[in-house]
Amino acid sequence: ANAQVNPAGLCPLRGAAQYGHLACVKCLFENRAQLDRGNSFSPLMVASQEGHLACVEYLIDQRADVGQQTREAENEGTTALILAAMNGHLACMKSLIGGGAQVKQ
């Protein structure tokens, strides 16, 4: 499930999470996709950014790193919680905080 990563570092799990395809996220995870693999934005980050609550909750349940920060210069230090807040996704924010995301950074 981790074999295909494009030149930008994007993997199937991140794509499925970004578009809210929970069944695909589950299938990829069940086939050993790595939760925090990717170039910069993790599957949890993109699901949070897009407001896909079911994917966010599933990824948290599977122990995705809720505190992971981006590594891109222009977005360095951005977390899933910040992305959810920037886009007004309150339910995602609550799930992330419940999953251990730090409010004070």
Protein Blocks (a to p, Z undefined) as FASTA:
>chain_A
ZZpccfkopafklmmmmnopaklmmmmmmnopafkgcjklcfklmmmmnopaklmmmmmm
nopafkbccfbfklgoiafklmmmmnopaklmmmmmmnopafbZZ
